[in-house]
Amino acid sequence: MEKFKSLFFLFAILIFSISAKAQSLLPDSLKIFQLSDVVVTATRTPGNIIELANSITVIDSLEIALKNANNLSELLNNEFGIHFTSQGGAGTLSNAYIRGSNTNYVLVLLDGMELNLNNDPSGVFDFSSFPVDNIQRIEILRGPQSTLYGSDAMAGVINIITKKGSDKPTLGLNALGGSFNTYKLNAATSGSTGVFDFSVSLSRNGSDGFSAANKKHGNTENDGYLKDQVLSNIGFNLSQNVNNNLLLRFVKAKSDLDQSGIKGDDPTYIYNLEETNINNETNISLFDEVWNQKLSLSYLRNVRKYKFDETPNNPASSRSLYDGRKFKVDWQNNLRLSKNNFISVGADFQYDEASSEYYYYSGFNYESLLPKVNSKIFGMYLLDQIKIGESFFTSAGLRYDKHNKFGSSTTFQLASSIVFWETGTKVKATIGTGYKAPSLFYLFDPAFGNPELKPEKSMGIDFGFEQYFWKENIAIGTTFFVNNFREMFGFDPETFKTININKAQTSGIEFYSTLKPIQGLFIKLNYTFTKAFDKSDGITKEEENLLRRPEHKAGLFTAYSFSEKFDFSTEAIYVGERDDKDFGTFPAKRITLSPYLLINLSANYTLTDFIKFNLRIENLLDKEYEEVYGYGTPGISYYFGLSLRPF
């Protein structure tokens, strides 16, 4: 470990030295910045990333194409400040931790529409249910963001932005096959004709998989999955000042799961999913774009079913059903008061509805029936963006939410940055608060629910700098962060009811560097140091570290285009030791998961204008590791793909 850290910091110092030397050789006429990355997640309005104080990363369509990733967690796992875990292979539960927070403190959006599950006890997003199809780019925003996005955005936001049709209609056909009898079939078409544009993707993913319960414990039964997705984005330009976009997504999936532990094999454990997402967004521009309005209407329906029967290793059976709906209306108004003052003011209303059935049969029988229950949240928000001169940028926001069960919650955010254009240096700082409303399960479940719950709360502070050279061809950034969480949900040891009792703190440093030293070569390097502690009363030193949060994580992504026909990329992901628990013992025994290094390779070769081949090799070193104790991960894996563009 010490050797690894020494080498990493030596490399970082070397990059600083080379970059500083290069900067000293640049004539003033070249110190012009491209301002190429325009993002929307940080302020809910388009903004140049170099001016924003927020810690935000963009994964664009080029990087998505270079990686040939099969799912979202593979695509995002190499980014700083974020860590993924899966309970087995593709098709099993996959979660994200941002800056050491709980996984349910991360809000996931699809073109601004919320995807977190309101029928899940914690309200998480399952990254395994989202294939990488028809995505234009992804924006990762770190830190509490409840001021603009309300509940669930306690630690960060991941916004998936889909492709829009443009130019003449095109058709793409893609096929992939590889290890574990994995296959993927995809058909996509997009284009625009006058006032109408469209982008539609249909895909099927399947695999025989490997044992979700780790094979090193003697588990041999493979756990496969089958997943179908339809994703469409249809736009209408009704006039010069009015346009409408309709997003539709439907997913149907079936996965084999396992129990955890040494004897976790369970050929009867089946998970079925059906999810529908609909979002209609209308944009109106008035008074020569001085006043812009956006009205969004969204609907989410998620139905999940789980079942398993008695096996020699598990003398129990279970049936469960989780049905949830979410309706949301969001009206946002953007007012340009002057060239340097931009105000966003809006209101939203969210209606959540859920029901569930859980049955467990063993030596004793247990059932938990949650009839159809609902909650309502009305929110108002205000964000003022101010620019002073050409160098100082600040935004201040305030939000008020009224929940029909626990009452009101107020959050704020302040973000400021100063850019020294002569040297290409940015200094930045943010402070903000977040909250998470209790889920319908925690409020109303007959066994664990508590209608008197208050929301969980957070406060986050970060500050750092960014340095740019050669028109942004070299960029280096460092951010220090501290997050405090309070009123977190725990359980009363006597009644087992959910109560606001726990506290936690996460802090650390994020470092990143992007380099484009020569034409065709692109390098991303990052490192995250995180301390994540349970600060609840009565916690011992041995129990203090939060589970599954690595203290050290580093990533390297390198891509090179040898020509217009052939490109090659490689990525390295290092994850340090993490604490976990063996929940197969009573009481659960705390254990340490070993560090691991993953090497992945990817290549694309364009044979003709309409035929393209791609290759992805995962875990090149065939490393044996665990992300969650007791659950398996794939060894070395190969995937070959073919893309056709007939027109």
N, C-alpha and C positions, 0 to 999 in steps of 0.2 A: 504493500500500500504506500509506504513512504517513498519508495522508488518511483512509483507511478506519479505521485504528486510532484516530486522533484522534476521529473521529466516534463510534466505538463506545464509547470510554471516556467521552466527554462524555455520551452517552446513559446509560451506567451511573451516572455521578455524579448525573445529573438524577433517575434513578429512586430512588437513595439519598436524595436531598434531599427529594423529594416524600413518600417513604415515612416518613422521619423526622418530617417535619412532621405527617403524618397520625397517626402514633403519638402525638405529643405532645398531640393533641387528643382522644385516646380516653379516656373515663372508665374507671376501674379495673374496673367491672362488665362491660365488654366484652372484657377481656383473658382470654378463654376459648377454648381451642383445640379444634378439632373432632376431632383424632386419627382422621381418616376413612380414611386409607390404611393397610390392614393388609397386610403383605407376608410371604412365607414363604421366599424364597430366601436371605436374609442369614443366618438361623440355622436353617433347615429346620423352623422352628416359626412360627406366626402371631405377628407383632410389629408394634407401631405404628411407622411410619416416622419419626416425629419423635423417638423415643427411641433409634433406632439410630445408631451411629457410622459405619456403612458408607456409601459413596457408591452410592446405589441410586435408580433411576428407574422409575416405573410408567407404562405406556401403557395406559389403561383402555379399556373397550368403547366409551365415548362418543367418545374421540379416534380410535379405530380407524374408527368409523363416519363421523366428520367428514372424515377424509383420503381415503377411497375408494381407498386404495392397492391396487395389483395384486399386490404381493409383499412379503416381509419387509424387504428392503433399502430399498424405497421408504418403508415404514412407520417404520423406525428411523433413517434416514439423517440426520434433523434433531436427533438427541440429542447431548448433549455427551460428549466423551471417546471417541467411537466414529466410525470412518470406514469406508466401504464402497468396494470396487472391483469392477468386472465386466469380463469379457473379451468384451464385446459386449452384445447385448440380452438380454431375458428368455430364460431357458433355458440361458444360458452360465454359466460358473463365477463365483459371486459370493461374496466373502470379507469378513470384518469384522476391523478392527484396533481393539483397545481400548487406549487410552493408549499408542499407538505400538508395541505388542507385535507379535509374529508372529501371523498369522491362525490358526495351529494352537494357539495358547495360549488360545483362547476356547472354553469348554465351552458347548454348546447343549443345553437340556433341553426335553422335552415332558412337562408334568405331572410333572417330576422324573425322567423317563427320558432317558438319554444318547442323543444322536443323532449324535455325531461318528463319522466313517467309520473303522473299524479296518482296512479294506482299502486305504486311501489311504496313501502313503508318510509323509505328515505328520500324518494324523489330523484333517483339517479338517472343517468343516461347510459344505456348499454351500447358501447361502441361496436360490439360484434354484430349488431343488427343493421349496420349501415355500410353497404359496399361502396367502393370508390368508383362510381359511375357518374358521368355528366357533371363533374365538379370543375368549376372555373378556378377557384382559389379558396383558401381557408385562412382565416385571421384568428390568431390566439392572443387574447387580451388578459393580462395578469393583474391581480389585485382586486379588491372589492368593487363591484360595479352595480350595486343595487340602486344607486341614484338614477341611472338611466334604464335599468332592466328589472328592477323590483326583486322579488324573492328568487332564490336559487343562485344568484350571482354573487355569493359571499366571497369567493376567492378568485373568480375569473370567468371569462366567456370564450367559447369556441364557436365561431360563426362560419358555417359552411355555405358558400355562395355558388349557386349553380350556373351552368352555361346558358347564355341567351343566343337565340338564332340571329345570324347576320348573313348578308350577301345571298347568293343563290342557294337553293336547297341542296343538301349533301346527305349521303347515306354512309354509315360506317358499320362494319361487321367485325366482331372480335371473338376469338376463341383462345382458350388457355387450357393447358393440362399439365399435370405434374405429380409430385410425390403424394402419397396417401390416396391415390386415384382421385386427385382434385381436378375439377374442371370448372370452367366459367365460359358462358356464352352471353354475348351482348350485341344488341342491335341499337343503333342510335341514328337519329336524323335531326337535322336542324336547318334553319334558313329564315329568310324574311322576304315578304312580297308586299311592297307598299306600306300600309298601316299595320300589317300583321307580321309577327315574328313567332317562331316556335322552336323548341328544343325538347326532344322526346327520347327517352332511353328505356329499354327493356332488357333485363338481365336475369340469368339463372346461375347460381353458384352451388356446387355440390362437392362432397368429399366423403370418403370412408373414414377419414380422420385417424387419430391414434387415441390411446387410452387417456381420458381426462384425468383419472386418478393415476398418479405417477407410476410408470412401469417399474421403477427401481424398487417399489414396495411389493412387487409381484403381481401387479395388475396387467392384464393382457387383452381385455376386450376393447376393441376399437369403438370410438364414439364419433360418428359422422354427423353431417348436417346437410340440409337442402334449403336454399333460400332463393326466393323470387322477388324482384323489385320492378316497379314501374315508376318512373320519375319524369315529369313533364313540366315545362315552363312555357306559358303561352302569353304573349304580349299583344296589346292593341293600342295603337296611337290614335286616340279618338279625335284629337285635334292637336294643334301646335303646342297647346298648354295643358293638355289632359292625356294621360296614358294609364293603362290598366294592365296589371300582370297577375296571372292566375297560376299558382303552383299546386300540383297534384302529386302525391306520392302514396304508393301502396306497397306494403311488404308482407309476405307470407313466408314463414320459416318453420322448420322442424329440426330439432337438435337432439342428439343423444347426450345424456349427462351421466355423471358418476357421483357417488358419495365421496366425501373426503376421507383421508386416512390410509392406513396401511392396507386394509382390505376394502377398498372403495369401489371396485368393479360392480356395476349394476346395469345389466343389459335391459332392465325393464324401465329405467329412468328416462322419460321422454318429456321434451319441452316443445310446445307449439306456440307460435306467435302470429298474430294478425294486427297490422297497424295501418291506419289511414291518416294522412296529413293533407289538409287543404288550407291554402292561404290566398286571399284575394287582396291585392294592394292597388290602391288608386292614388295617383300623384297629380296634383293640380298646381300650376304655376300662375301667379297673378302679379300684376303691376310690374311688368318687365323683370320677373324673377325676384322681386323684393320680398314677396310672401309666397312661400311654397308649403303646400299641405300634403300630408300623406295619411290616408285612412286605410288601416289594415284590419281585415276580418279573418280569423283563423279558427280551425277546428282540428282537434286531435282525438283519435279513438285508438286505444291500445287494449288488446285482449290477449292475456297470457294464460296458458294451461300447463300444469305440471302433474306428472303421475309416476309412481313407482310401486312395484309389488314386492312381496317377500322373496328374498334370496338366501342362500346359505350364509352369506356374510352379513345380511341385514334382515332380521326377523320383524320387519315392519312394512307397512304399505301406506300410501298417502295419495290423496287427490286434492288439487287446489285450482282455483279459478280467480283471476284478477281482471276486472273490467273497469276501465277508466275513460273519461271524456273530459276534454278541456275546450272551452270556448273563450276567445279573447277578442276584444275590440280595442284598437289603439289609434288615437288621433293625434298626430304630431304636426306642429306648425313651426316653420323655420322663417325667421324674420331677419333680413339684412338691414340693420339700422344705419350702418355706414360701411365704408370700405373695410374698417378694422373692428367692427362690432357685429357679432352674429348671435342671435338668441334663438334657442329652441324651447318651446313650451308645449306640453301635451298632457293628455289624460288617457287612461286605459281602464278597462273593466275586464276582470277575469272570473269565469265561473268554472269551478272544478266539481266533478261528480265521479264517484267510484263506488264499487261494491266488490265483495270478495267472499269466497268460500274456501275453507281449509279443513281437511279431514286427515286425521292421523290414527292408524290402527296398529296396536302392538300389544304388549302386556297390559297396557291401559289404553283406552280410547280417548281421543281429544278432538274437539272441533271448535272452530272459530268462524262465526258467520257474521259478516258485516253487511247489513242491508244497504240499499242505495242511500248514500249520504252526499252532502254537497257543502261547498264554501264559496264565498264571494269576496273579491278584493277589488276595491276602487282606488286608483292611484292618480296622482298629479305630479308632474316633474317640470323642472326649469333648468336650463343650462345656458350660461352666458360665456361666449368665447370672445376674448379680447386680444387684439394684436397691437402692440405699441412699437412704432417704427418698423424696422425689418428684422428685429432680433429678439423681441420679447413676446412670448405667447403664453396666455393663461386661460383657464376655463374654471368656472365655479358652478356647481350644480346643487340642487336641493330637491328632495322628493318626499312626498307625504302619501302614505298608504293607509287605507281603512279596511280592516278585515272584519267580517261580520261575527267572528268568534272571539278573537283575542283583543280586538281594539285597533289602535293606530300604531304606526311605526314611521319614524322620520330618519332619513339618511342624507348624507352630504358627500361631496367630492370637490377637491381643489387640486388642480394640476397645472404646473408652471414649468416653462423651459426658457432658456436663453441660448441663442445660437450665435457664436462668434464666427461669422462667415469668412473672415480673413484667414483663420486657422482651421476652419472646418470642425469646430468643437461645439458640442451641445452639453449643457448642464441641465439636469431635470430633477423634479421632485413631485411626488403626489401624496395626498392623504385622503382617505375616504372611509366610509362606514358601509356595512352591509347587514342584511337580515335575511333569515329564512323562515317562512311561515311553517307551522306544524303541518305535516301531511294529514290527509283525511284518516289514515290508519292511526297515527299517533293521537288524533283528537277523539276518534269514535270507536276504535276496536274494543270489543267487550272485555278482553282480558288485559290489554296493555294501554288502552286509550285513556286520555285525560283531557276533558273539554276546557280545563283551566290552564292549559299550557300557554306560555308566552313564546314569542319567536326567538330563535337563536340569533346572536348578534356578533358582529366582527368589526374590528378597526384595523386598517392596514396603512403602513407608511413605507414608501420607497424613495430612494434618491440615487443618482448616479450620473454618469457622463457617457457620451458617445463621441467618437472621433472619426472623421471622414477624410479620405485622401483620394486624389486622382478621380475627381468627379464621382465619388462614391465607389470607385472600383476596389477600395479597401475601406472597411468599416470595422471599428472596434468599440465595444460597449461593455460597461460594468454597472450593475444595479445591486444595491443593498436593500433588503426588505425585512420588515417585521410585521407579523399579523397576530393579533390577539382575538381569541374567540371566547365568548362567555354565554351563559344561559344555554349551554349545549344540552341536548337530550341525554338522559340516563334513566335508570330504573330504580324505583324505590325498593330496597332490599326486602321489605316486609310485604308490600302489596303487589309488587312487580309492575305497578303503574308507571307510565312515562312521566318524568319530572324534569324541570330545568335545574340541573345540578352540576354539570361538568364545565371545565375550562381547559383551554389549550393555548399554546403559543408556538408559532413557527417563525424562524428567522434564517437569513442566509445571504449568499452572494451569487449572482448570476453573471457569467462572463460569456461574451460571444464575439466572434470575428468572422466577417465574410470577405473573401478575396477574389478578385478577377485579375490576376497578374498578367495574363496574356490572353489573346483572343482564343475563345473556345474553352478555357479552363475556369471552373467555378469551385470554390472551396468554402465550406462552412465549418467552423470549429466552435464548440461551446463547452462550458463546464458549470455545474450547479453544486453549491455547497448548502446543505439544508440541515437545520436542527429543528426537530419537531417534538415538543414535550407535552405530556398530559399534566396540566396544572390543577387538576381537581383536588379537593381536600382528601387527605388520607392516602395519597398515592406514594408508594415507596420508591426509592431510587431505582430498584430493579425493574419497576413497572412504568418508569417515567417516559421512556421513548415510545412514541406513537408507532403503531405497527405498519410495516410494509413501506416505510419512507426511507429511501437510501440517503445517507449523509453525503455521499459523493456520487455524482453522475456526470459523465462526459460523453460528448458525441463529436464525430467527424464525418462530414459528407463531402465527397470529391466527385466532380463530374467533368468529363472532357469530351468535346466533340472533335473527332478526328477529321470529319468532313461533314457535308450536308447529309450524307447517307448513314454514318456510323457514329454512335456516341456510347460512352461507357461510364458507369458510376460505381462507386463503392462507399459504404458507410460502416463506421465502427461505433458501437454503443457499449460503454462501460457503465455497469451498475454496481455500486459498492454494497457492503453488508447491510442487511435490514433485519429488524426484529419481527418475529411472527409468533403465532401460537399454534400448538398442536391441540385442536379442539376435539380430537378423538380421545383425549384423556380428561379425567375429572379430579381436581380442577385443571383447566387448560394449562398446559406447560409452555412457558415461554422458551422459544428457540431462536437461533440466529441463522438466517439464510446466507449462503456463501455468495461472494461477489462473482460476477461473470462478465465476459467480453463477447459480444456478438459481432461478426463480420458478415455483411451482406453485399452481394454484387448484382449489378443490373446492366443490361446492354440492349440497344435497339439498332436494327439494321434496316434501312429502307431500300428495298430491291428496285421498285419502280414507284411511280407517283401514287399507285393505288395498292401496293403490297408492302407490308412492313412486318418484320419479325422482332420478337423481344424475348429476353431471357432474364430470369431472376433466380439467384442462388441465396438461400437464407442459412444462417448459422454455418458459415463455411468451415469453421473449426470444429464442428460437431460437438459443441459445448453442451454438457449436461447441467441444467440449472432449474431452479424453481422461482416463479414469481409469487405464488401463494403456496404455503406449505401443504404438501400432500397432493398437489396437482401437477400434471405433466406439461412439458413443453416440447416442441418439435426439435429433432436433431437436424442434421444437414438436409436441406430440401431443395428440389429443383422444379422450376416452372417455366414452360415454354409457351409462347403466344404467337398468334398470327392475326394481323389486322388488314382488312380489305376496305378500300375506299372506291367502290365502283363508279360513283359520281358524287 
